[in-house]
Amino acid sequence: MNLTISIKTITAARKLLTRLRFERFTLPVLTHVLATIDTAGLTLAVTDLDHWLETRIPATVEPFKPGRFLIPAEALKAAARGDKGSAAHFAYTETQDGTTLTLTTSCCGLSVKSVYHLAVTAEDYPVRPIVNGRITAMPKETFTALGIVAGCVSTDATRYILNGVHFTPDDGGMLIATDGRRLAGAPARVPDREFVLPTAAVHVLAHPDFSTRDAAVLQAEKTKDLNIQFRSGPHTLIAKTIEGHYPNYRNVIPSYMPQSVTISETQRSALIAWLRSLGGKSNSVRLTWETPGHLTLTQRDYDTVGATIQVPVTTEGRPPEIAFDPKYLAYALEIGPTLRLVDKLNPGMATIPSGNFCVLMSLRFTEETTNVETVSEKPAPAMAA
């Protein structure tokens, strides 16, 4: 069996497939790409047992015969290094000792041949999950919203239910993500039944092959079946959703936020860049209102007062002096330019008219000293998993 695939096609396919980091897996069979030949053409697939990612690509198959073959990760990587405009040739040979894959590519105009002896076969590869259920159309705007909230997903392995984005039909459809210190939300068109999509699947869907076009979502009819399928053109992702009860995001949003601060678009990007430049683990930034019509932000840590920056703003009410983690404040302001406040102890919330928002916990500070301490090392009770 011989496969001929253009280097351009291989490169594009590998960029998508490596979103699952299959090249780093420890189980030998999972470090291979499954190549399936059928009447639809050639499909390349990878899996980590919780996710199945596949892409259908154009290829020349000689002689044409349905079948399944494995391509080692290093072989696909080597093929992608071939000269632009050329093609890679994969030749499979069956012997008594097993299957041999011969890869022929062109590098700087020279023919390069690599031989791989496959220790595993396509029969050893995990079976593709089958999802039977109802299809929902998902517009590309939902993937845009997914990218907005994804930065708030928790990385704490002990709080597994928070290690993903919550898709909920409540409030007309919302995407929610939180790490216990901040919570981001965005309106979106989602399936009728809620689920939590793990971070690895969110990372795959951020690839342009998914994020720049509409998709069809297939959710299993049985609630005990955790698999969900996203199909966008020739690309398909099947992911196992996170089982458990996601916290009620409404519980952390103050019901009354009378004060607001709006930062102009011309000032917002520079302020976000400054906030991100502040280093140190003990950092906080304190917001004060010493000059009318201006917001003063002062970097502080446990021992010293650092840099200060002042930006013109539009205010409503009398905003309180309040402190935030600078990297969290930068993320919140990227979601929305208007910061809504209650007092120095309650959370603040960045908003934008489109409905996107980010709630972030404030940091307690003492008037008599410059010391700043976090309100709690634990998330708000309402966000506990």
C-alpha positions in Angstrom: 0.0 0.0 0.0 1.4 3.4 -1.0 0.1 6.8 0.2 1.2 10.1 -1.4 0.3 13.3 0.5 1.4 16.8 -0.2 3.7 18.4 2.4 1.3 21.4 2.7 -1.5 19.0 3.7 0.6 17.1 6.1 1.8 20.2 7.8 -1.7 21.6 8.2 -3.0 18.2 9.5 -0.2 17.9 12.0 -0.8 21.4 13.4 -4.3 20.4 14.3 -3.6 16.8 15.5 -0.8 17.9 17.8 -3.3 20.0 19.8 -3.8 16.6 21.7 0.0 16.4 22.3 0.0 12.7 21.1 3.7 12.9 20.4 4.3 13.0 24.2 2.1 10.1 25.3 3.7 7.2 27.2 1.5 4.4 25.9 3.3 3.4 22.7 0.3 2.8 20.5 -1.0 6.3 21.3 2.1 7.9 19.8 0.9 6.9 16.4 -1.6 8.4 14.0 -4.3 6.1 12.7 -4.7 6.4 8.9 -8.0 5.0 7.7 -8.8 4.5 4.0 -12.4 4.2 3.0 -14.8 5.4 0.2 -14.5 9.0 1.7 -10.8 9.0 1.2 -8.0 9.2 3.8 -8.7 10.1 7.5 -6.0 10.8 10.1 -6.9 10.4 13.8 -5.2 10.6 17.2 -6.6 9.9 20.7 -5.7 10.2 24.4 -8.6 7.9 25.3 -10.7 10.8 26.6 -10.6 12.7 23.3 -10.7 11.5 19.6 -9.5 14.0 17.0 -9.6 13.3 13.3 -9.2 15.1 10.0 -10.0 14.0 6.5 -7.3 15.0 4.0 -6.7 14.5 0.2 -4.3 11.8 -0.7 -3.3 9.4 -3.5 -3.7 5.7 -2.6 -2.2 3.0 -4.8 -3.6 0.5 -5.1 -6.8 1.8 -3.7 -8.1 -0.5 -1.0 -10.0 0.2 2.3 -7.8 -0.4 5.3 -6.2 1.0 8.5 -2.5 1.8 9.0 -0.4 3.5 11.7 2.0 6.4 11.1 4.5 6.9 13.9 4.6 10.4 15.4 8.2 10.8 14.4 7.4 9.8 10.8 4.6 12.4 10.5 7.0 15.0 12.0 9.7 14.1 9.5 7.2 14.3 6.6 6.2 17.8 7.6 9.8 18.9 7.2 9.8 18.1 3.5 10.3 20.8 0.9 7.4 23.1 0.3 5.5 22.2 -2.8 6.7 18.6 -2.7 4.9 15.5 -1.4 5.7 12.7 1.0 5.4 9.0 0.1 4.4 6.4 2.6 5.0 2.7 1.6 3.8 -0.1 3.8 5.4 -3.6 3.4 4.1 -6.7 5.2 6.7 -9.3 6.2 6.8 -12.3 8.5 8.6 -10.0 11.0 5.8 -7.4 10.9 5.0 -4.2 9.1 7.6 -1.8 7.7 6.9 1.8 6.8 9.2 3.5 4.3 8.9 7.3 4.2 10.3 9.2 1.2 10.5 13.0 1.2 12.4 15.8 -0.5 14.8 18.0 1.6 16.6 20.8 -0.1 16.0 19.0 -3.4 17.5 15.8 -2.2 15.5 12.6 -1.7 15.5 11.4 1.9 14.3 7.9 2.8 13.4 6.8 6.3 12.4 3.3 7.4 10.2 2.6 10.5 9.5 -0.9 11.9 6.1 -0.8 13.5 5.9 -2.6 16.8 2.1 -2.1 17.0 -0.6 -2.5 14.5 -3.9 -0.7 13.7 -5.7 -3.5 15.5 -4.1 -2.4 18.7 -5.4 1.2 18.3 -8.4 2.3 20.5 -11.8 2.1 18.9 -13.4 5.4 17.7 -16.2 6.4 20.1 -19.7 6.4 18.6 -22.1 9.2 19.6 -25.8 8.7 19.0 -28.0 11.7 19.7 -29.3 15.0 18.7 -27.4 17.5 16.4 -27.3 21.2 17.3 -25.9 23.8 15.0 -23.2 25.9 16.7 -22.2 29.2 15.0 -18.6 30.3 14.9 -19.5 33.1 17.4 -19.8 30.4 20.1 -16.2 29.4 19.5 -15.2 33.1 19.8 -17.0 33.2 23.1 -15.3 30.0 24.2 -11.9 31.6 23.6 -13.0 34.6 25.7 -13.8 32.7 28.8 -11.2 29.9 28.5 -8.6 31.9 30.4 -10.5 31.5 33.6 -10.6 27.7 33.7 -9.0 26.2 36.8 -5.8 24.2 36.7 -6.3 22.8 40.2 -6.5 19.0 39.7 -8.3 18.6 43.0 -11.2 20.7 41.8 -11.9 18.6 38.6 -15.3 20.0 37.8 -13.7 23.4 37.3 -11.1 22.1 34.9 -13.3 23.0 31.9 -15.9 25.4 30.4 -19.5 25.0 31.4 -22.0 25.1 28.5 -25.4 25.9 29.9 -28.7 26.8 28.2 -29.7 29.0 31.2 -30.2 32.7 30.5 -30.5 32.1 26.8 -27.3 30.1 26.6 -24.0 30.9 28.4 -20.4 29.8 28.6 -18.9 29.9 32.1 -15.4 29.3 33.4 -13.9 29.9 36.8 -10.8 29.1 38.9 -12.4 30.3 42.2 -10.8 33.7 42.2 -12.4 35.0 39.0 -15.3 33.9 36.8 -15.8 34.7 33.1 -19.1 34.4 31.2 -20.3 35.0 27.7 -23.7 34.6 26.0 -23.6 31.9 23.3 -25.7 29.5 21.4 -25.3 26.1 23.0 -27.1 22.7 23.1 -30.2 22.2 25.2 -28.5 20.1 27.8 -25.6 21.5 29.9 -22.2 19.9 30.0 -18.6 20.8 31.1 -16.0 20.6 28.3 -12.5 19.8 29.5 -9.5 22.1 28.9 -7.9 19.8 26.4 -11.0 19.8 24.2 -11.3 23.6 24.5 -7.7 23.9 23.3 -8.5 21.8 20.2 -11.6 23.9 19.4 -9.4 27.1 19.6 -7.7 25.9 16.4 -8.8 27.9 13.3 -10.0 24.6 11.7 -12.8 24.8 14.2 -13.0 28.4 15.5 -13.4 30.1 12.2 -16.5 28.3 10.9 -19.8 27.0 12.1 -20.0 23.5 13.4 -22.5 20.7 14.2 -22.6 19.4 17.7 -23.8 15.9 18.5 -24.7 15.3 22.1 -25.5 11.8 23.3 -29.2 11.1 24.1 -28.4 9.1 27.2 -27.3 11.4 30.1 -24.9 8.7 31.3 -23.0 8.9 28.0 -20.5 11.7 28.5 -19.2 11.8 24.9 -20.0 14.8 22.8 -19.0 15.4 19.1 -18.0 18.6 17.3 -17.8 18.4 13.5 -16.5 21.3 11.4 -16.0 20.6 7.7 -13.6 17.7 7.4 -12.6 17.9 11.1 -14.1 16.0 14.0 -13.5 16.1 17.8 -15.1 13.6 20.1 -14.6 14.5 23.8 -15.6 13.0 27.1 -17.2 15.7 29.1 -16.5 16.2 32.9 -19.0 14.5 35.1 -20.4 16.4 38.1 -22.4 19.3 39.2 -21.0 22.7 38.2 -21.4 25.5 40.8 -24.1 28.2 40.3 -22.3 31.1 38.7 -25.0 33.6 39.7 -24.1 33.2 43.4 -20.9 35.1 43.1 -22.2 38.1 41.2 -23.2 41.0 43.5 -26.9 41.8 42.9 -26.3 45.6 43.3 -23.3 47.3 41.8 -24.0 51.1 41.9 -20.5 52.3 41.0 -18.8 51.9 37.6 -15.6 53.0 35.9 -15.2 52.9 32.1 -11.8 53.1 30.5 -11.6 54.3 26.9 -10.5 52.0 24.2 -7.4 54.2 23.5 -6.3 53.8 27.1 -7.3 50.2 27.8 -4.7 48.3 25.8 -1.9 50.3 27.4 -3.3 49.7 30.8 -3.6 46.0 30.2 0.0 45.9 29.0 1.2 47.7 32.1 -0.7 45.3 34.4 0.7 42.3 32.7 4.3 43.7 33.1 4.0 43.6 36.9 5.9 40.7 38.3 6.1 39.0 41.6 3.8 36.6 43.4 2.8 39.0 46.2 1.7 41.8 43.8 -1.5 43.7 44.0 -2.6 46.9 42.4 -4.7 49.4 44.3 -7.2 51.6 42.6 -7.7 55.1 44.0 -9.4 58.3 42.8 -7.2 61.2 43.9 -7.7 63.3 40.7 -11.2 63.9 39.4 -11.9 62.0 36.2 -8.8 59.9 36.6 -8.0 56.4 38.0 -4.8 56.0 39.8 -3.3 52.5 39.9 -0.5 51.7 42.4 1.5 48.5 42.4 2.0 47.2 45.9 3.5 44.1 47.6 3.9 43.1 51.2 6.9 45.4 51.8 7.0 48.2 49.3 4.9 50.5 47.1 6.0 50.3 43.4 5.0 51.9 40.2 2.0 54.2 39.7 0.0 54.9 36.6 -2.9 57.3 36.0 -5.5 57.0 33.3 -8.6 59.1 32.4 -11.9 57.4 33.0 -15.6 58.0 33.1 -17.3 57.2 36.4 -20.8 56.7 37.8 -21.4 57.1 41.5 -18.4 57.2 43.9 -16.1 54.2 43.2 -14.4 52.8 46.3 -10.7 52.3 46.8 -10.1 48.7 46.0 -7.3 46.3 45.2 -7.0 43.4 42.7 -4.4 40.9 41.5 -2.9 42.7 38.5 -2.9 39.7 36.1 -6.5 39.0 37.0 -7.5 42.7 36.5 -5.7 42.7 33.1 -7.7 39.6 32.0 -11.0 41.2 33.2 -10.4 44.5 31.4 -9.6 42.6 28.2 -13.1 41.1 28.5 -14.8 44.4 29.2 -13.8 48.1 29.6 -16.4 48.9 32.3 -15.5 47.9 35.9 -18.5 47.7 38.2 -18.0 48.0 41.9 -19.8 47.8 45.3 -17.1 48.4 47.9 -13.5 47.4 48.7 -14.5 44.0 50.1 -16.9 42.7 47.4 -15.9 41.3 44.0 -15.7 43.7 41.0 -17.0 42.8 37.6 -15.8 43.9 34.2 -18.5 44.1 31.6 -19.2 45.0 28.0 -22.6 45.7 26.3 -22.4 42.5 24.3 -23.0 40.6 27.6 -19.5 39.2 28.3 -18.4 39.7 31.8 -15.6 38.7 34.3 -16.1 38.7 38.1 -12.9 39.0 40.1 -12.2 38.8 43.8 -10.9 41.9 45.5 -7.9 41.8 47.8 -8.2 43.1 51.3 -6.0 46.1 52.3 -5.5 48.0 55.6 -5.8 51.7 55.6 -3.0 52.2 58.1 -0.3 50.2 56.3 0.7 49.3 52.8 0.4 45.6 53.4 -2.0 43.8 51.1 -3.3 40.4 51.8 -5.7 38.1 49.9 -9.2 37.8 51.2 -8.9 34.0 51.4 -6.7 31.2 50.0 -10.0 29.4 49.1 -12.5 30.4 46.5 -15.8 32.0 47.6 -18.1 29.3 49.2 -20.6 29.7 46.3 -17.9 28.5 43.9 -16.8 25.5 45.8 -17.0 22.3 43.7 
